[in-house]
Amino acid sequence: MSTRQDCVARDARDALAPLRGRFDLPQGVIYLDGNSLGARPIAALDRARQVIADEWGTGLIRSWNTAGWFDMPRRLGDLLAPLVGARPGEVVVTDTTSLNLFKALAAAVHLQAHGAGSARRVIVTERSNFPTDIYMAQGLSAWLDRGYSVRLVDSADEIAAAVDADCAVLMLTGVNYRTGYQHDMAALTAHAHAQGAVTVWDLAHSAGAVPVDLHAAEADFAVGCTYKYLNGGPGAPAFIWVPERHQAAFTQPLSGWWGHAAPFAMAPDFAPCSGIGRALCGTQPMVSLALVECGLEVFAETTMEAIRAKSLALTDLFIDLVEQRCASHPLGLVTPREHASRGSQVSFTHPHGYAVMQALIARGVIGDYREPAIMRFGFTPLYTSFADVWDAVEILRDILDQRAYDVNASRGAVT
Ligand SMILES: *Cc1c(COP(=O)(O)O)cnc(C)c1O
């Protein structure tokens, strides 16, 4: 059994430990919610000041050119690309994950309909997917008004059979937001292709959390979030990936002027630009977008392999310690023990999960809660230490042993 001293010793040997100094975290907080909102890179404050005071204040409208504002979605996309196995010119950072899903799904439906089996009208996804993914697929299906529908499967085992001769698109999230279950992207993509379907992958809980190789998996389209593991800031623009092989055929209904071949020609007819730019729609929130770079800069100092090795070590340790030290309490592990099926979070159920999480937060251990009864703990190797894991489990044990939680705790709008 490990001790706190062992954890401190592991931190001393950890090559990623110095990167914690790149983040500003309040004293006395053990932050286990980087899967929902990443911590603030220290550099973000100066970058925000620079964008607001210099680029906006002094540069004014000239900054669209002189500060590189107009090119920023592409430039940031190229910086992000290596983290997900994408190539330069295949990613833009823009809009929200929900909006990018809409574009990717529309493009996928279009691509599939022009392929072999054009009678296909079903978008397959999981009932346990993040709701906005399902809602966007439902919204697109209804608006297309061409007989499309969304088919929800109840477990990962049912996906293969659900991708049948009616399936146009398989839309999955790489790592489940609630359970931390990770799909085999390459195998599911290969299966979808063998059945004649196109794939859309949501990397919201994968990008910056686990190694992703979109090209090796031969995926078709992908989207993801920058405000979670990539530490881009609250509401930071998301990303969309369109591999070069699909760019010429990529067409999406949000045909705004940023996706035009010559936006400043101000022509009355839409003509999509060549390349990834056709995934853009309109003017971006520059202050927020600029901060995405501060998160990506930290990733440039390490590798996803090093991050993955530490992530698995942190989540293994957390599972072991909770099971040893809180053994007398009704906690149920929801996250897979098998490494290949695990993202970078650990979820436990507890009958009073919401109340226990509120007590943890009050004592500085910040995780979050998702229905039903799930306490979620995200592990972010860039700024979480092994000693943090030890301390978090000790605080959890103390709360459970003392029953120091209020089962009638009132709920905020965000849990
Ligand atoms: C976080 C998350 C989103 C968020 O979408 P927004 O448009 O940024 O609100 C979408 N899908 C998944 C799977 C997520 O985890």
The ligand as an ORCA input file, in Angstrom:
! r2SCAN-3c Opt
* xyz 0 1
  C     -18.124     19.519    -23.286
  C     -18.786     18.840    -24.421
  C     -19.518     19.568    -25.356
  C     -19.697     21.050    -25.193
  O     -20.324     21.649    -26.263
  P     -20.453     23.241    -26.323
  O     -20.999     23.519    -27.632
  O     -19.065     23.790    -26.084
  O     -21.339     23.666    -25.194
  C     -20.088     18.873    -26.414
  N     -19.936     17.535    -26.541
  C     -19.231     16.812    -25.647
  C     -19.093     15.347    -25.839
  C     -18.661     17.430    -24.553
  O     -17.988     16.724    -23.658
*
